[in-house]
Amino acid sequence: MTHETRELRLAAALLEYAEIFRDTFDPLSCLRRLTDHCVELLGALGAGVLLARPYCPAPATHRGQRPDVVRELLASDGPASPAHDTLRTGRAVAPVDLGSVAAATRWPEFTAIARRRGITSAYAVPLRRAEDFDGALTVFLTHHPPRTDELAITQALADAAAIGLHNRRVHSQYRELTGQLRAALSSRVLIEQAKGMLAERWETVPDTAFGALRSYARANQLPLDQVASEVIRRTLPDERVRPGSS
């Protein structure tokens, strides 16, 4: 892969995380693409995401089509791995030579499993967006040290994915809020219409008509907008709503 091709593929990968408004957008697929990009762009043996709440291995990619290997590494040794260190501190763990005594002391089970799988180096970066903290992305390599730009590229990919996921959450929340406001407005329109109709029929003030609607709804444990709709359609006779009726 030429340097130019790698730059273009990196740009295309980052652009993917701007397409959050598609109906087909899926958070797990977003994370899977993140790990795919690490393997494709960085020549890594594998990559995986460990979610922060709760600690849970998420989508993983392995060049040999063995994502179970990556999940085993992410789940190994309880809180002792590069990913867990990143989750605790919120900071990246620089590439570490897993053949070193320091690595074996710091992450004993993780290092032992990695060595058996032919992994010689690993590092982790946070998935972060402002105050949100979603998880950690770990990259597994068969060479050490990695290229000087690998950690920066990995963090850029992780940041882009985290921003995409954050914006998708905000977008979904606003869509839900908009739906609730639309429903509330529609309900209010029905109530105002029914109130006006009853006030005209009964030759009374709107507040009296509204009080009758509300009392009937409470007495029969019905939503107020449902009662209003029935009044408008005349499926609920006025005399049943009017105060003093039996």
N, C-alpha and C positions, 0 to 999 in steps of 0.2 A: 504494500500500500504506500503510495507516495505521500509526501508531506501535504501537498495540495489536496489530494483526495481525502486525507484524514481530516483536514480543516473543513472541507465541504460536508463530510459526513457528521462531524461534530456540530456544525451549524444546523444541519437538518434535524439532528437529534434534539438540540435545544429548542428548535421551533415546535417540535411535537407537543411540548408542555404548554404551549399557548392555545392549543385547540381543546380547551376545557368545556366549551359550550355545545359540543356534539352530544346528541342523545346517547351515542354508543360509548361515551367516556366511562371508564371503569377504573377506580383507584388501584385495584390489584393488577390490572393490566398495565397501568402506568408504572407501577413499581417493577413489574416484570420487564418492561421495556428498558427501564433504568439499568437493571442488571445485565440485560442483553447488550446494551450499549458499552458497558464496561468491558465485557468480553470481546466484543467486536472491535472497538476503537483502541483498547489498550493492550490487546493480546493477552489478557488475563486468563488463567485457567478457569476461574469461576468468580462469582460475585453474589452477594445475598444481602437482604435487608432484615434487620432485627427491629421489630416494633417496640416502642417504649412502653405502651400501656395496653395490656400487660406485656412482659417480655415474651415475645412470640416470633419465631422465624417466619418471615413473609416470603414472597416470591424470590426464587433463586435461579441462577443460570450457571451451567457447567459446560465447558467446551466439549467434554466427552458425553454430553447428554445425561449427566448424573447429578441432577439438582439435589438428590438426597444426600450427597456428600457435603454440599455446602450447608444444608440444613443441619446435618450432624455437627459440623464445626461451629455453627452459630449457637447451637443449643448445648454445646459441650461445657463441662466444668463450671456449671452454675454461673456466677458472676465474674468469671476469670477468662476474658478474651478481649481482643481489641474492640469489638463492638460494644461489650459491656462497659469498658473503660470510657468509650465515647458517650454512651448513654449517661453515665454518671457525671461526666465533666462538661459535656456539651462541646468538646473540642476534638479535633482530629487526632488520631494516633498515627504518627509518621511510620513509613515503611520499616519493618523490623525483620532482621535476619532470624528465621525460626530455627536455624542451626546453632544459634548462640546459647550460651549458658544463661544469659540474662532473660531470654525469651522463655526458656524452659522453667526458670524460677518464677517468672511473672505469671505465666499461663501454662501450667504443667500438662493438664489433660488436652487442652486445645493444641498445644505445640506437638504433643505426641501423635495425635490424630493427623495433624497437618503433615508431619514428616512421613507418616505411613502412606499418605495420599500423594506424595511427591510434591508437596507445596513447600517452597523454600522461603517465601516472604509474604507478608500480609500487612495491610493497613486499613484504617477505618476513618470515615468522615461522617459528620452529622447531617441528617435531613432536618433543616431548620427554616423557619420563616418567622422573623420578628419574635414574638413571645411564644409562638407555637414551637413545639419540639416533637417531631414525629417518630424518629428512630435513627438507626445508624446503618450506613452502607459499608460493608467490608469487601475488599478486593483481595483475591488470592492469586499469587504469582508463582511461576516456576523459575524465576530469575531474581537475582539480588545483586546490587541495588536496582530499583526500577529507574526508568528514564526520569530526568529531572522535572518534566512537566506533568507526569502522571497524576500526582496527588492534586495538583491544581485543576486538571481536567476533570478528575473524579468529583472534586468539590463543586465545580461548575455544573456538572450533570445533576448532582444531588440537590443543589440549590434550585435549579430549574424545575426539577420534579417536585420539590417541596413547595415552591411557589405555585405551581400548577394545582397541586392538591389543596393548598390553602385557598386559592381563588375559587376552586370548584366548590369547596365547602361554603364560602361566603355567598357564591352565586346561588347555591341550593337553598341557603337560609333566606336570601332575599326573595327567591321564587316562592318559598313557602309563606313568607310574610305577606307578599303581594296577594297570594291566593286567599289568605285569611282576611286581609283588608277588603278585597273584592267581595268576599262572602258577607262580611259585616255591612258593607255599603248596600249590597243587594237586600239584605235583611232589613236594614233601616228604611230603604225605599218602600218595601212592602208594608212595614208598620205605619209609616207616614200616610201611605195611600189608604190603608184600612181605617186609620184614625179619622182621616178627612171624610171618608164615605159614611162612617157611622155618625160623625158629628152632623153631617148634612141631613141624614135620614132622621136622626133623633131631634134635630133642631136644638143642638146643644153646643157647648164649646169643645174644641179638640182635646183639652186636658181631661175632660170628663170621659170622652170616648176612649182615650188612651188608658185611663184608669180602669175602665171596664175590660178592655182587652187584656191588660196585665193581670187583673184579678181572675179572669176566666182561665188564662194560661196557667197561673199558679195553682188554682183550685183543681185543675185537671192534669197537672204535671206535664204540660205541653210546652214546646218551644214557642216563644212569642211570635216569631216570624211565621210559624206553621199556622197559628191561629189567625194571623193577619191574612195569610194567603187564602185560607178557607172563607174568611169574611169577604174578600175581594171576589172569589169565585162563586159566592153565595151558597157554598155547600154547608156553611155553618149559619143557621138562622139567627137574625138579629136578636130575637127575643131570648135566646139562650145566653147571649153575651150581656144583654142589658142588665144593669143593676136592679135587684129586686125581683128578677124573674125566678121562677121555681125550677 
